[in-house]
Amino acid sequence: MKISPNTPELPHIVPWGFRVCGRVVPAKLSSGHLRIVDLRGLSIDAVVAADVDASGRFCTFLQPGKYEASVRTSEDERKKGLQ
């Protein structure tokens, strides 16, 4: 791409993806393992698993679209009512 005084306009820029970040509390499962966040595409057929770090933060890149996020829980947590 070349920009000069004669052509001061940029062409349309279309992103190929977005960086999506978040935080999960608590960061660890009852077993002590770190959690995983699943991001399921609603408008596209995609599932992305993002690892949570020790502070509960996660970041991943997603294609444009609508997503639903869910945090994986342990069997013990599901028995106690955490979904």
Distance bins in CASP14 RR format, pairs under 12 A and 6 or more apart:
PFRMAT RR
TARGET T0000
AUTHOR 0000-0000-0000
RMODE 2
METHOD distances of the structure
MODEL  1
1 7 0 0 0 0 1 0 0 0 0 0 0
1 9 0 0 0 0 0 1 0 0 0 0 0
1 10 1 0 0 1 0 0 0 0 0 0 0
1 11 1 0 0 1 0 0 0 0 0 0 0
1 12 0 0 0 0 0 1 0 0 0 0 0
1 13 0 0 0 0 1 0 0 0 0 0 0
2 8 0 0 0 0 0 1 0 0 0 0 0
2 9 0 0 0 0 0 1 0 0 0 0 0
2 10 0 0 0 0 0 1 0 0 0 0 0
2 11 0 0 0 0 0 1 0 0 0 0 0
3 9 0 0 0 0 1 0 0 0 0 0 0
3 10 1 0 0 1 0 0 0 0 0 0 0
3 11 0 0 0 0 0 1 0 0 0 0 0
4 10 0 0 0 0 0 1 0 0 0 0 0
14 63 0 0 0 0 0 1 0 0 0 0 0
14 64 0 0 0 0 1 0 0 0 0 0 0
15 61 0 0 0 0 0 1 0 0 0 0 0
15 62 0 0 0 0 0 1 0 0 0 0 0
15 63 0 0 0 0 1 0 0 0 0 0 0
15 64 1 0 0 1 0 0 0 0 0 0 0
15 65 0 0 0 0 0 1 0 0 0 0 0
16 61 0 0 0 0 1 0 0 0 0 0 0
16 62 0 0 0 0 0 1 0 0 0 0 0
16 63 1 0 0 1 0 0 0 0 0 0 0
16 64 0 0 0 0 1 0 0 0 0 0 0
17 44 0 0 0 0 0 1 0 0 0 0 0
17 46 0 0 0 0 0 1 0 0 0 0 0
17 48 0 0 0 0 0 1 0 0 0 0 0
17 60 0 0 0 0 0 1 0 0 0 0 0
17 61 1 0 1 0 0 0 0 0 0 0 0
17 62 1 0 0 1 0 0 0 0 0 0 0
17 63 1 0 1 0 0 0 0 0 0 0 0
17 64 1 0 1 0 0 0 0 0 0 0 0
17 65 0 0 0 0 1 0 0 0 0 0 0
17 67 0 0 0 0 0 1 0 0 0 0 0
18 39 0 0 0 0 0 1 0 0 0 0 0
18 48 0 0 0 0 0 1 0 0 0 0 0
18 59 0 0 0 0 0 1 0 0 0 0 0
18 60 0 0 0 0 1 0 0 0 0 0 0
18 61 1 0 0 1 0 0 0 0 0 0 0
18 62 1 0 1 0 0 0 0 0 0 0 0
18 63 0 0 0 0 1 0 0 0 0 0 0
18 64 1 0 0 1 0 0 0 0 0 0 0
18 65 0 0 0 0 1 0 0 0 0 0 0
18 66 0 0 0 0 0 1 0 0 0 0 0
18 67 0 0 0 0 0 1 0 0 0 0 0
19 48 0 0 0 0 0 1 0 0 0 0 0
19 50 0 0 0 0 0 1 0 0 0 0 0
19 58 0 0 0 0 0 1 0 0 0 0 0
19 59 1 0 0 1 0 0 0 0 0 0 0
19 60 1 0 0 1 0 0 0 0 0 0 0
19 61 1 0 1 0 0 0 0 0 0 0 0
19 62 0 0 0 0 1 0 0 0 0 0 0
19 63 0 0 0 0 0 1 0 0 0 0 0
20 37 0 0 0 0 1 0 0 0 0 0 0
20 39 1 0 0 1 0 0 0 0 0 0 0
20 41 0 0 0 0 0 1 0 0 0 0 0
20 48 0 0 0 0 1 0 0 0 0 0 0
20 50 0 0 0 0 1 0 0 0 0 0 0
20 57 0 0 0 0 0 1 0 0 0 0 0
20 58 0 0 0 0 1 0 0 0 0 0 0
20 59 1 0 0 1 0 0 0 0 0 0 0
20 60 1 0 1 0 0 0 0 0 0 0 0
20 61 1 0 0 1 0 0 0 0 0 0 0
20 62 1 0 1 0 0 0 0 0 0 0 0
20 63 0 0 0 0 0 1 0 0 0 0 0
20 64 0 0 0 0 0 1 0 0 0 0 0
20 65 0 0 0 0 0 1 0 0 0 0 0
20 67 1 0 0 1 0 0 0 0 0 0 0
20 69 0 0 0 0 1 0 0 0 0 0 0
21 37 0 0 0 0 0 1 0 0 0 0 0
21 39 0 0 0 0 0 1 0 0 0 0 0
21 50 0 0 0 0 1 0 0 0 0 0 0
21 52 0 0 0 0 0 1 0 0 0 0 0
21 53 0 0 0 0 0 1 0 0 0 0 0
21 55 0 0 0 0 0 1 0 0 0 0 0
21 56 0 0 0 0 0 1 0 0 0 0 0
21 57 1 0 0 1 0 0 0 0 0 0 0
21 58 1 0 0 1 0 0 0 0 0 0 0
21 59 1 0 1 0 0 0 0 0 0 0 0
21 60 1 0 0 1 0 0 0 0 0 0 0
21 61 0 0 0 0 0 1 0 0 0 0 0
21 62 0 0 0 0 0 1 0 0 0 0 0
21 69 0 0 0 0 0 1 0 0 0 0 0
22 35 0 0 0 0 0 1 0 0 0 0 0
22 37 1 0 0 1 0 0 0 0 0 0 0
22 39 0 0 0 0 0 1 0 0 0 0 0
22 50 0 0 0 0 1 0 0 0 0 0 0
22 52 0 0 0 0 1 0 0 0 0 0 0
22 53 0 0 0 0 0 1 0 0 0 0 0
22 55 0 0 0 0 0 1 0 0 0 0 0
22 56 0 0 0 0 1 0 0 0 0 0 0
22 57 1 0 0 1 0 0 0 0 0 0 0
22 58 1 0 1 0 0 0 0 0 0 0 0
22 59 1 0 0 1 0 0 0 0 0 0 0
22 60 0 0 0 0 1 0 0 0 0 0 0
22 69 0 0 0 0 1 0 0 0 0 0 0
22 71 0 0 0 0 0 1 0 0 0 0 0
23 35 0 0 0 0 0 1 0 0 0 0 0
23 37 0 0 0 0 1 0 0 0 0 0 0
23 50 0 0 0 0 0 1 0 0 0 0 0
23 52 0 0 0 0 1 0 0 0 0 0 0
23 53 0 0 0 0 1 0 0 0 0 0 0
23 54 0 0 0 0 0 1 0 0 0 0 0
23 55 1 0 0 1 0 0 0 0 0 0 0
23 56 1 0 1 0 0 0 0 0 0 0 0
23 57 1 0 1 0 0 0 0 0 0 0 0
23 58 1 0 0 1 0 0 0 0 0 0 0
23 59 0 0 0 0 0 1 0 0 0 0 0
23 69 0 0 0 0 0 1 0 0 0 0 0
23 71 0 0 0 0 0 1 0 0 0 0 0
24 34 0 0 0 0 1 0 0 0 0 0 0
24 35 1 0 1 0 0 0 0 0 0 0 0
24 36 0 0 0 0 1 0 0 0 0 0 0
24 37 1 0 0 1 0 0 0 0 0 0 0
24 38 0 0 0 0 0 1 0 0 0 0 0
24 50 0 0 0 0 1 0 0 0 0 0 0
24 51 0 0 0 0 0 1 0 0 0 0 0
24 52 1 0 1 0 0 0 0 0 0 0 0
24 53 0 0 0 0 1 0 0 0 0 0 0
24 54 0 0 0 0 0 1 0 0 0 0 0
24 55 0 0 0 0 1 0 0 0 0 0 0
24 56 1 0 1 0 0 0 0 0 0 0 0
24 57 0 0 0 0 1 0 0 0 0 0 0
24 58 1 0 0 1 0 0 0 0 0 0 0
24 69 0 0 0 0 1 0 0 0 0 0 0
24 70 0 0 0 0 0 1 0 0 0 0 0
24 71 1 0 1 0 0 0 0 0 0 0 0
24 72 0 0 0 0 1 0 0 0 0 0 0
24 73 0 0 0 0 0 1 0 0 0 0 0
25 35 0 0 0 0 1 0 0 0 0 0 0
25 52 0 0 0 0 1 0 0 0 0 0 0
25 55 0 0 0 0 1 0 0 0 0 0 0
25 56 1 0 0 1 0 0 0 0 0 0 0
25 57 0 0 0 0 0 1 0 0 0 0 0
25 58 0 0 0 0 0 1 0 0 0 0 0
25 71 0 0 0 0 1 0 0 0 0 0 0
26 32 0 0 0 0 1 0 0 0 0 0 0
26 33 0 0 0 0 0 1 0 0 0 0 0
26 34 0 0 0 0 0 1 0 0 0 0 0
26 35 1 0 0 1 0 0 0 0 0 0 0
26 52 0 0 0 0 1 0 0 0 0 0 0
26 54 0 0 0 0 0 1 0 0 0 0 0
26 55 0 0 0 0 0 1 0 0 0 0 0
26 56 1 0 0 1 0 0 0 0 0 0 0
26 71 0 0 0 0 0 1 0 0 0 0 0
26 73 0 0 0 0 0 1 0 0 0 0 0
26 74 0 0 0 0 0 1 0 0 0 0 0
26 77 0 0 0 0 0 1 0 0 0 0 0
26 82 0 0 0 0 0 1 0 0 0 0 0
27 33 0 0 0 0 0 1 0 0 0 0 0
27 34 1 0 0 1 0 0 0 0 0 0 0
27 35 1 0 0 1 0 0 0 0 0 0 0
27 36 0 0 0 0 0 1 0 0 0 0 0
27 37 0 0 0 0 0 1 0 0 0 0 0
27 51 0 0 0 0 0 1 0 0 0 0 0
27 52 1 0 1 0 0 0 0 0 0 0 0
27 53 1 0 0 1 0 0 0 0 0 0 0
27 54 1 0 0 1 0 0 0 0 0 0 0
27 55 1 0 0 1 0 0 0 0 0 0 0
27 56 1 1 0 0 0 0 0 0 0 0 0
27 57 0 0 0 0 1 0 0 0 0 0 0
27 58 0 0 0 0 1 0 0 0 0 0 0
27 71 0 0 0 0 0 1 0 0 0 0 0
28 34 1 0 1 0 0 0 0 0 0 0 0
28 35 1 0 0 1 0 0 0 0 0 0 0
28 36 0 0 0 0 0 1 0 0 0 0 0
28 52 0 0 0 0 1 0 0 0 0 0 0
28 53 0 0 0 0 0 1 0 0 0 0 0
28 54 1 0 0 1 0 0 0 0 0 0 0
28 55 0 0 0 0 0 1 0 0 0 0 0
28 56 0 0 0 0 1 0 0 0 0 0 0
28 71 0 0 0 0 0 1 0 0 0 0 0
28 72 0 0 0 0 0 1 0 0 0 0 0
28 73 0 0 0 0 0 1 0 0 0 0 0
28 74 0 0 0 0 1 0 0 0 0 0 0
28 77 0 0 0 0 0 1 0 0 0 0 0
29 35 1 0 1 0 0 0 0 0 0 0 0
29 36 0 0 0 0 1 0 0 0 0 0 0
29 52 0 0 0 0 1 0 0 0 0 0 0
29 56 0 0 0 0 0 1 0 0 0 0 0
29 71 0 0 0 0 1 0 0 0 0 0 0
29 72 1 0 0 1 0 0 0 0 0 0 0
29 73 1 0 0 1 0 0 0 0 0 0 0
29 74 1 0 1 0 0 0 0 0 0 0 0
29 75 0 0 0 0 1 0 0 0 0 0 0
29 76 0 0 0 0 1 0 0 0 0 0 0
29 77 1 0 0 1 0 0 0 0 0 0 0
29 78 0 0 0 0 0 1 0 0 0 0 0
29 82 0 0 0 0 0 1 0 0 0 0 0
30 72 0 0 0 0 0 1 0 0 0 0 0
30 73 0 0 0 0 1 0 0 0 0 0 0
30 74 1 0 1 0 0 0 0 0 0 0 0
30 75 0 0 0 0 1 0 0 0 0 0 0
30 76 1 0 1 0 0 0 0 0 0 0 0
30 77 1 0 1 0 0 0 0 0 0 0 0
30 78 0 0 0 0 0 1 0 0 0 0 0
30 79 0 0 0 0 0 1 0 0 0 0 0
30 80 0 0 0 0 1 0 0 0 0 0 0
30 82 0 0 0 0 1 0 0 0 0 0 0
31 72 0 0 0 0 0 1 0 0 0 0 0
31 73 0 0 0 0 0 1 0 0 0 0 0
31 74 1 0 1 0 0 0 0 0 0 0 0
31 75 0 0 0 0 1 0 0 0 0 0 0
31 76 1 0 0 1 0 0 0 0 0 0 0
31 77 0 0 0 0 1 0 0 0 0 0 0
32 52 0 0 0 0 0 1 0 0 0 0 0
32 54 0 0 0 0 0 1 0 0 0 0 0
32 74 0 0 0 0 1 0 0 0 0 0 0
32 76 0 0 0 0 0 1 0 0 0 0 0
32 77 0 0 0 0 0 1 0 0 0 0 0
33 51 0 0 0 0 0 1 0 0 0 0 0
33 52 0 0 0 0 1 0 0 0 0 0 0
33 54 0 0 0 0 0 1 0 0 0 0 0
33 72 0 0 0 0 1 0 0 0 0 0 0
33 73 0 0 0 0 0 1 0 0 0 0 0
33 74 0 0 0 0 1 0 0 0 0 0 0
33 76 0 0 0 0 0 1 0 0 0 0 0
33 77 0 0 0 0 0 1 0 0 0 0 0
34 50 0 0 0 0 0 1 0 0 0 0 0
34 51 1 0 0 1 0 0 0 0 0 0 0
34 52 1 0 1 0 0 0 0 0 0 0 0
34 53 1 0 0 1 0 0 0 0 0 0 0
34 54 1 0 0 1 0 0 0 0 0 0 0
34 55 0 0 0 0 0 1 0 0 0 0 0
34 56 1 0 0 1 0 0 0 0 0 0 0
34 57 0 0 0 0 0 1 0 0 0 0 0
34 58 0 0 0 0 1 0 0 0 0 0 0
34 71 0 0 0 0 0 1 0 0 0 0 0
34 72 0 0 0 0 0 1 0 0 0 0 0
34 74 0 0 0 0 0 1 0 0 0 0 0
35 49 0 0 0 0 0 1 0 0 0 0 0
35 50 0 0 0 0 1 0 0 0 0 0 0
35 51 0 0 0 0 1 0 0 0 0 0 0
35 52 1 0 1 0 0 0 0 0 0 0 0
35 53 0 0 0 0 1 0 0 0 0 0 0
35 54 0 0 0 0 0 1 0 0 0 0 0
35 55 0 0 0 0 0 1 0 0 0 0 0
35 56 1 0 0 1 0 0 0 0 0 0 0
35 57 0 0 0 0 0 1 0 0 0 0 0
35 58 0 0 0 0 1 0 0 0 0 0 0
35 69 0 0 0 0 0 1 0 0 0 0 0
35 70 0 0 0 0 0 1 0 0 0 0 0
35 71 1 0 1 0 0 0 0 0 0 0 0
35 72 1 0 0 1 0 0 0 0 0 0 0
35 73 0 0 0 0 1 0 0 0 0 0 0
35 74 0 0 0 0 1 0 0 0 0 0 0
35 77 0 0 0 0 0 1 0 0 0 0 0
35 82 0 0 0 0 0 1 0 0 0 0 0
36 47 0 0 0 0 0 1 0 0 0 0 0
36 48 0 0 0 0 0 1 0 0 0 0 0
36 49 1 0 1 0 0 0 0 0 0 0 0
36 50 1 0 0 1 0 0 0 0 0 0 0
36 51 1 0 1 0 0 0 0 0 0 0 0
36 52 1 0 0 1 0 0 0 0 0 0 0
36 53 0 0 0 0 0 1 0 0 0 0 0
36 56 0 0 0 0 0 1 0 0 0 0 0
36 58 0 0 0 0 1 0 0 0 0 0 0
36 60 0 0 0 0 0 1 0 0 0 0 0
36 69 0 0 0 0 0 1 0 0 0 0 0
36 70 0 0 0 0 1 0 0 0 0 0 0
36 71 1 0 0 1 0 0 0 0 0 0 0
36 72 1 0 1 0 0 0 0 0 0 0 0
36 73 0 0 0 0 0 1 0 0 0 0 0
36 74 0 0 0 0 0 1 0 0 0 0 0
37 47 0 0 0 0 0 1 0 0 0 0 0
37 48 0 0 0 0 1 0 0 0 0 0 0
37 49 1 0 0 1 0 0 0 0 0 0 0
37 50 1 0 1 0 0 0 0 0 0 0 0
37 51 0 0 0 0 1 0 0 0 0 0 0
37 52 1 0 0 1 0 0 0 0 0 0 0
37 53 0 0 0 0 0 1 0 0 0 0 0
37 56 0 0 0 0 1 0 0 0 0 0 0
37 57 0 0 0 0 0 1 0 0 0 0 0
37 58 1 0 1 0 0 0 0 0 0 0 0
37 59 0 0 0 0 0 1 0 0 0 0 0
37 60 0 0 0 0 1 0 0 0 0 0 0
37 62 0 0 0 0 0 1 0 0 0 0 0
37 67 0 0 0 0 0 1 0 0 0 0 0
37 68 0 0 0 0 0 1 0 0 0 0 0
37 69 1 0 1 0 0 0 0 0 0 0 0
37 70 1 0 0 1 0 0 0 0 0 0 0
37 71 1 0 1 0 0 0 0 0 0 0 0
37 72 1 0 0 1 0 0 0 0 0 0 0
37 73 0 0 0 0 0 1 0 0 0 0 0
38 46 0 0 0 0 0 1 0 0 0 0 0
38 47 1 0 0 1 0 0 0 0 0 0 0
38 48 1 0 0 1 0 0 0 0 0 0 0
38 49 1 0 1 0 0 0 0 0 0 0 0
38 50 1 0 0 1 0 0 0 0 0 0 0
38 51 0 0 0 0 0 1 0 0 0 0 0
38 52 0 0 0 0 0 1 0 0 0 0 0
38 58 0 0 0 0 0 1 0 0 0 0 0
38 60 0 0 0 0 0 1 0 0 0 0 0
38 67 0 0 0 0 1 0 0 0 0 0 0
38 68 0 0 0 0 1 0 0 0 0 0 0
38 69 1 0 0 1 0 0 0 0 0 0 0
38 70 1 0 1 0 0 0 0 0 0 0 0
38 71 1 0 0 1 0 0 0 0 0 0 0
38 72 1 0 0 1 0 0 0 0 0 0 0
38 73 0 0 0 0 0 1 0 0 0 0 0
39 46 0 0 0 0 1 0 0 0 0 0 0
39 47 1 0 0 1 0 0 0 0 0 0 0
39 48 1 0 1 0 0 0 0 0 0 0 0
39 49 1 0 0 1 0 0 0 0 0 0 0
39 50 1 0 0 1 0 0 0 0 0 0 0
39 58 0 0 0 0 1 0 0 0 0 0 0
39 59 0 0 0 0 0 1 0 0 0 0 0
39 60 1 0 0 1 0 0 0 0 0 0 0
39 61 0 0 0 0 0 1 0 0 0 0 0
39 62 1 0 0 1 0 0 0 0 0 0 0
39 63 0 0 0 0 0 1 0 0 0 0 0
39 65 0 0 0 0 0 1 0 0 0 0 0
39 66 0 0 0 0 0 1 0 0 0 0 0
39 67 1 0 1 0 0 0 0 0 0 0 0
39 68 1 0 0 1 0 0 0 0 0 0 0
39 69 1 0 1 0 0 0 0 0 0 0 0
39 70 0 0 0 0 1 0 0 0 0 0 0
39 71 0 0 0 0 0 1 0 0 0 0 0
39 72 0 0 0 0 0 1 0 0 0 0 0
40 46 1 0 0 1 0 0 0 0 0 0 0
40 47 1 0 1 0 0 0 0 0 0 0 0
40 48 0 0 0 0 1 0 0 0 0 0 0
40 49 0 0 0 0 0 1 0 0 0 0 0
40 50 0 0 0 0 0 1 0 0 0 0 0
40 62 0 0 0 0 0 1 0 0 0 0 0
40 65 0 0 0 0 0 1 0 0 0 0 0
40 66 0 0 0 0 1 0 0 0 0 0 0
40 67 1 0 0 1 0 0 0 0 0 0 0
40 68 1 0 1 0 0 0 0 0 0 0 0
40 69 1 0 0 1 0 0 0 0 0 0 0
40 70 1 0 0 1 0 0 0 0 0 0 0
41 47 1 0 0 1 0 0 0 0 0 0 0
41 48 0 0 0 0 1 0 0 0 0 0 0
41 62 0 0 0 0 1 0 0 0 0 0 0
41 63 0 0 0 0 1 0 0 0 0 0 0
41 64 0 0 0 0 0 1 0 0 0 0 0
41 65 1 0 0 1 0 0 0 0 0 0 0
41 66 1 0 0 1 0 0 0 0 0 0 0
41 67 1 0 1 0 0 0 0 0 0 0 0
41 68 1 0 0 1 0 0 0 0 0 0 0
41 69 0 0 0 0 1 0 0 0 0 0 0
41 70 0 0 0 0 0 1 0 0 0 0 0
42 62 0 0 0 0 0 1 0 0 0 0 0
42 65 1 0 0 1 0 0 0 0 0 0 0
42 66 1 0 1 0 0 0 0 0 0 0 0
42 67 1 0 0 1 0 0 0 0 0 0 0
42 68 1 0 1 0 0 0 0 0 0 0 0
42 69 0 0 0 0 0 1 0 0 0 0 0
43 62 0 0 0 0 0 1 0 0 0 0 0
43 63 0 0 0 0 1 0 0 0 0 0 0
43 64 0 0 0 0 1 0 0 0 0 0 0
43 65 1 0 1 0 0 0 0 0 0 0 0
43 66 1 0 1 0 0 0 0 0 0 0 0
43 67 0 0 0 0 1 0 0 0 0 0 0
43 68 0 0 0 0 0 1 0 0 0 0 0
44 62 0 0 0 0 1 0 0 0 0 0 0
44 63 1 0 0 1 0 0 0 0 0 0 0
44 64 0 0 0 0 1 0 0 0 0 0 0
44 65 1 0 1 0 0 0 0 0 0 0 0
44 66 0 0 0 0 1 0 0 0 0 0 0
44 67 0 0 0 0 1 0 0 0 0 0 0
44 68 0 0 0 0 0 1 0 0 0 0 0
45 63 0 0 0 0 0 1 0 0 0 0 0
45 65 0 0 0 0 0 1 0 0 0 0 0
45 67 0 0 0 0 0 1 0 0 0 0 0
46 60 0 0 0 0 0 1 0 0 0 0 0
46 61 0 0 0 0 0 1 0 0 0 0 0
46 62 1 0 0 1 0 0 0 0 0 0 0
46 63 1 0 0 1 0 0 0 0 0 0 0
46 64 0 0 0 0 0 1 0 0 0 0 0
46 65 0 0 0 0 1 0 0 0 0 0 0
46 66 0 0 0 0 0 1 0 0 0 0 0
46 67 0 0 0 0 1 0 0 0 0 0 0
46 68 0 0 0 0 0 1 0 0 0 0 0
47 60 0 0 0 0 0 1 0 0 0 0 0
47 62 0 0 0 0 0 1 0 0 0 0 0
47 63 0 0 0 0 0 1 0 0 0 0 0
47 67 0 0 0 0 1 0 0 0 0 0 0
47 68 0 0 0 0 1 0 0 0 0 0 0
47 69 0 0 0 0 0 1 0 0 0 0 0
47 70 0 0 0 0 0 1 0 0 0 0 0
47 72 0 0 0 0 0 1 0 0 0 0 0
48 58 0 0 0 0 0 1 0 0 0 0 0
48 59 0 0 0 0 0 1 0 0 0 0 0
48 60 1 0 1 0 0 0 0 0 0 0 0
48 61 0 0 0 0 1 0 0 0 0 0 0
48 62 1 0 0 1 0 0 0 0 0 0 0
48 63 0 0 0 0 1 0 0 0 0 0 0
48 65 0 0 0 0 0 1 0 0 0 0 0
48 67 0 0 0 0 1 0 0 0 0 0 0
48 68 0 0 0 0 0 1 0 0 0 0 0
48 69 0 0 0 0 1 0 0 0 0 0 0
48 70 0 0 0 0 0 1 0 0 0 0 0
49 58 0 0 0 0 1 0 0 0 0 0 0
49 60 0 0 0 0 1 0 0 0 0 0 0
49 62 0 0 0 0 0 1 0 0 0 0 0
49 69 0 0 0 0 0 1 0 0 0 0 0
49 70 0 0 0 0 0 1 0 0 0 0 0
49 71 0 0 0 0 0 1 0 0 0 0 0
49 72 0 0 0 0 1 0 0 0 0 0 0
50 56 0 0 0 0 0 1 0 0 0 0 0
50 57 0 0 0 0 1 0 0 0 0 0 0
50 58 1 0 1 0 0 0 0 0 0 0 0
50 59 1 0 0 1 0 0 0 0 0 0 0
50 60 1 0 1 0 0 0 0 0 0 0 0
50 61 0 0 0 0 1 0 0 0 0 0 0
50 62 0 0 0 0 1 0 0 0 0 0 0
50 67 0 0 0 0 0 1 0 0 0 0 0
50 69 0 0 0 0 1 0 0 0 0 0 0
50 70 0 0 0 0 0 1 0 0 0 0 0
50 71 0 0 0 0 1 0 0 0 0 0 0
50 72 0 0 0 0 0 1 0 0 0 0 0
51 57 0 0 0 0 0 1 0 0 0 0 0
51 58 1 0 0 1 0 0 0 0 0 0 0
51 59 0 0 0 0 1 0 0 0 0 0 0
51 60 0 0 0 0 1 0 0 0 0 0 0
51 71 0 0 0 0 0 1 0 0 0 0 0
51 72 0 0 0 0 0 1 0 0 0 0 0
52 58 1 0 1 0 0 0 0 0 0 0 0
52 59 0 0 0 0 0 1 0 0 0 0 0
52 60 0 0 0 0 0 1 0 0 0 0 0
52 69 0 0 0 0 0 1 0 0 0 0 0
52 71 0 0 0 0 1 0 0 0 0 0 0
52 72 0 0 0 0 1 0 0 0 0 0 0
53 59 0 0 0 0 1 0 0 0 0 0 0
56 71 0 0 0 0 0 1 0 0 0 0 0
58 69 0 0 0 0 1 0 0 0 0 0 0
58 71 0 0 0 0 1 0 0 0 0 0 0
58 72 0 0 0 0 0 1 0 0 0 0 0
60 67 0 0 0 0 0 1 0 0 0 0 0
60 69 0 0 0 0 0 1 0 0 0 0 0
61 67 0 0 0 0 0 1 0 0 0 0 0
62 68 0 0 0 0 0 1 0 0 0 0 0
62 69 0 0 0 0 0 1 0 0 0 0 0
70 82 0 0 0 0 0 1 0 0 0 0 0
70 83 0 0 0 0 1 0 0 0 0 0 0
71 77 0 0 0 0 1 0 0 0 0 0 0
71 78 0 0 0 0 0 1 0 0 0 0 0
71 82 0 0 0 0 1 0 0 0 0 0 0
71 83 0 0 0 0 1 0 0 0 0 0 0
72 78 0 0 0 0 0 1 0 0 0 0 0
72 82 0 0 0 0 0 1 0 0 0 0 0
72 83 0 0 0 0 0 1 0 0 0 0 0
73 79 0 0 0 0 1 0 0 0 0 0 0
73 80 0 0 0 0 1 0 0 0 0 0 0
73 81 0 0 0 0 1 0 0 0 0 0 0
73 82 1 0 1 0 0 0 0 0 0 0 0
73 83 1 0 0 1 0 0 0 0 0 0 0
74 80 0 0 0 0 1 0 0 0 0 0 0
74 81 0 0 0 0 0 1 0 0 0 0 0
74 82 0 0 0 0 1 0 0 0 0 0 0
74 83 0 0 0 0 0 1 0 0 0 0 0
75 81 0 0 0 0 0 1 0 0 0 0 0
75 82 0 0 0 0 0 1 0 0 0 0 0
76 82 0 0 0 0 1 0 0 0 0 0 0
77 83 0 0 0 0 1 0 0 0 0 0 0
END
